[in-house]
């Protein structure tokens, strides 16, 4: 067994025999991420990770994301006096055809913070023109550089996947290996030993993704084995309850909505029936891994199972009516 690590009561090891391990503790980062969708799709295909890249980002979302990324903090000391300046974009008047924001410089640490407008940045949907106008040259902020960055980012955001889209890919993959999100803040998961080998695939995915990141911010990923003993099984049981309770509440809410609203789509209801069945199967699998009955949420699972049966009955009836 390798180095022993104690992470807030969760005993882990850098190496270990699968038969004596409960699973793996996995953590990773996705901060400041922007990657070409084609490269992301190829990476997912090569590692057999389901790709859900979605459609091209709308120009409105791309414009807001690009200008929102323009944020500079500039400390300056002159003649024995120090000042801190912020450069960023904020909203101003816009129309249905023209997206518009303004670049401003804010001087901090004043009795009343001072704001100076440095440029208008806009995109005309009618002719597809990105413009930077009314530039005011400044001795602190490189206005042309900020405008150039905004335009470059605008082009990138239209054909790149952002952190939210990659989060969706990661979440779907981790769900497929029955990973349980830990209650500690951040991207921290417990992966049961049945799927431990898949963690290596995920780590390779994050490492390659880091090299593809257009923003050049490194992504971090690592994992440790969780030792299989009574104490760790107890802690993972608590984590399972905390995570699954949230999922059950979400599933109950969605199922109840479909029933109360009279959903007319059998496919939608059947998809949620499968999600409910998948959650029940995950519970049975965790009972085997943790070697205990996970009966702490029996009432919630009972209600969810009833709602799932109701959805299944409604879906069957609708399909029968359409076939008649």
N, C-alpha and C positions, 0 to 999 in steps of 0.2 A: 504494500500500500504506500502511496506517495505522501507528500506533505499534507498534514491535517490542518484544516482551516475552520474557524468558528465564526459564522456569519449570523449574529444576533440569535444564537441558540441553534442554528442549523449547521450541523457538523458535516463538513465536506472534505473530499480528498482529491488531489490532482490526478491520481491513478487508482485503479481498483479492479477487482474481479467482479464481473457483472452479477454473479450469483450472490455476492455479498453486498450489493448496492441496491438502494431503493430506487434510484433514478439519477437524474442530473439537474443541477442548478445552472440555469442559463441566463446570462444578461447580455444586453447589447445596446447600442446607441444609434439614433437616426437623425441627430441634430443637423440642421442646415443642409438639407439634402436636395439635390436636383440632378437627375440622370436622364440621358437620352432614352426615349421609350423603346426604340428599336434595339438598343444595346441591352436594356432591361429585359425585353422579351426574349432575346437570344440567350441571355444568362439563365433565365427561368427555364427555358427549353433544355439547355445543356444539363441543368441540375435536376430536371424533372420536378420543378416547383410550379404549381399552377399559376399562370399569369392572368392578372385582372387589371390590365392597364387602363381600361376605360377609353372614352373618346377624347378627341383633341380638346384641350382646355379652351373655354370661351375667351374671346379677346378681352371681355370685361374683367374676368378673373385674372387673366394673364397680366393685364395692365395694372390692376390693383396689387397683385403679388410683386410685380417688378418694381413699382414705385415704392411699395412698402418695404422692400429690401434696402432702399437707400437710407442708411442710418450711419452717421459718423459722429464720433465724440472726439473733439479736438481741444486738448488742453494747451494753453499758450501763456508763457511768462514773458512780460516785457517791462522794462524799467522797474523791476522789483515787484510787479503786480501780476497775479495769476488770474486767468479767466478760463472758464470752460464753455465751449461752444458746441451746440448740437446742430447737425444738418440732417433734415429729413423732409419727406413729402407729407402734405396734409390735404384734406379735401377742400375743394372750392366749387364754384358753380359749374354744373354740368347739364347736358341735354341728352335726349335719347340717341342722338347721332354722334355726339362728341363726348369722349371721356376726358376728364381734366383733373389735374392735381397741381399744387404749387410747391416748389422747393423753397424751404425757409431755413433761416439760421436763427437759432435761439441762444441767447446769452444767459447763462445760469449765474446763480449766486448774486443776483441783483435784488434790490428791494422789490422791484417789479421786473420780472423777466422780460427782456427785450426781444422782439421778433422782427426779422427783416426778410422780406420776400426777395428771392434771388432769381426765380425763373418760373415760367408756366410750362408744364409738361402735359401734352395732350395727344389723343389719338382720334382721328376722324374715321368713323366706321364707313362713311360713304365712299371715300377714295383710298382707304387703308393707309393713310399717312400718319406717321409718328412725328410730332413736332416738339421742339424746345424753343420757346420764344421769350421775349422780354428779359433776356439774361442781364443780370447785374453782377459785374465782376467784383470779387471780394478778396481781401488780402489774407483771409483765413480759410475759406472754403473754395475748393477747386470746382467751380460751378460747371464748367464744360465736362469735367471728368464725371460728375454726378449724373449729368444728362446723358452722357455716352453710356454709362453703366446701366441706366434705366432702360435705354433703347435695346442694349444687348441682352439684358435680362428679359425684356418683353418678348424678344424673339425666342429665347431659350424656353420660357415658360409655355409657349404655344406647342412645343413638340417634345417637352421633357416631362417626366413624372416627378412630382414633388413628394415631400415626406408623407403626406396623408395617403397618397396612392401606394407608396411602398409599405406603409404601415398595414394597409389592407392585405397586401400580398403576404406579409409576415404573419399577420393574425390568422389568415386562412390556413397557411402551412402549419403553424403551431397548433391550431385547432385539429388538424388532421392527425397529429401525433399525440393528441389528448393532453397537451401541455396545460397546466393550471397556472394562471397569473397569480403571483404572490402579492400579498397585501402591502408589501413595502413599495414605496413610490418608484416609478421607473419601469423599464422593460425587463422585468425579472420573472422567470417562469420555472416551474418544476415540471420536468419531463419524466414520466415513469420509465422504468428500465426496459419495458417492452419496446420502446421507440428510441432508446439512447443512441443507436447508430445514426439515426436521422439528424441528431444534433450536429454531427460533423458536416453534413450537407448544408445545414443552415449556416454554420460558421463560415464555410467556404463561400456561400452566397453573400454574406455581409462583407467579407474581406475583399471579394472581387468588386462588389458594389462600391466600396470605398474608393477604389481606383477609378471608377467611372463617374464619381461625383463631380459635377461641373463646378461646384463651389469650393472644391479642394479641401474641404473639412474632413479630416479622417473619421471614419466610423469605427466603433469599438465593439468587440464581441469576445466572450470567453465563457467557459463552462467548467463545472466541478462535479465530481460524483458526490451523491448524498449517501452516507453510510446507512445501511439497513439495520436499525435497532428499534426497540420499543419507543424510545424517546422521539426519534425522528418520524416514526410512523404516526405518533400522536400529533406532532407539529404539522405534518403534511395533511392530516385529517382536518385540522382546524383551517388550514389554508384552502383545502378543497371546499369545505362548507362555505367559507366566506366568498369564494369565487363563484361557486355554482348557485348560491342563493340569489346573486345578482342576475345570473342568466335565467333562472327560473322565473323571476319577477318580470324580466323582459319578455320571455316567451309567453307567459300568462297574459300579459298586457296585449301583445300582438294577436294572440289567438282569440281573446275576448273581443277585440276590436273587429276582427273579421266576422265573428258570429253576430255581434250587435249591429254591424253595418250591413249585414246581408250580402257578404262578398259573393260575387257571381263568377269568380275565376277558380275552377277546380285545381289548376296548376299551382296557383299561389298557395291555396290551402294545403295541397299535398306536399309542397315544399316545406311548409312549417310542420306538418306531421312528421316528416323525415327528420327535421331538426330536433323535435321533441324526442323521437325514438333514439336518435343519436346521443342525446344527453342522458337518457336512461341507460344506454349501453355503456357510456363512459363511466357512469356511476358503478355499474357491475364490474367493469374492468378495474377501477380503483379499489373496489372491495377486495379483489384478488391480490393487487399489488400491496395494499396496506394491511391485508390479512385481518380485516374486521368488517362488521356490518355497519354500513353508513346509513343508519336509520334516523339521523338527526333531522332530516328534511322530508320524512315520509309524508307528512300532511301536504307539504308544498308539491311534492312529486305526484301525490294522489290527485290533487286539483288539476295539475298540468296534464296528467294522463287522461282525465275526464275531458278536458278541453280538446286534447288531441283526437280522442275518439269522436267527439262532436264534429270537428273539422273534417275528419275522414268520412263520416256519414254524409255530411253536406256535399262534399266533393263527389262522392259516388252517386248521389241523387242527381246532381247537376249533369254529370256525364251520361246518366241513364236518360234524363229528359232530352238532352241534345241528340242522343242516338235514336230516340223513338221517332 
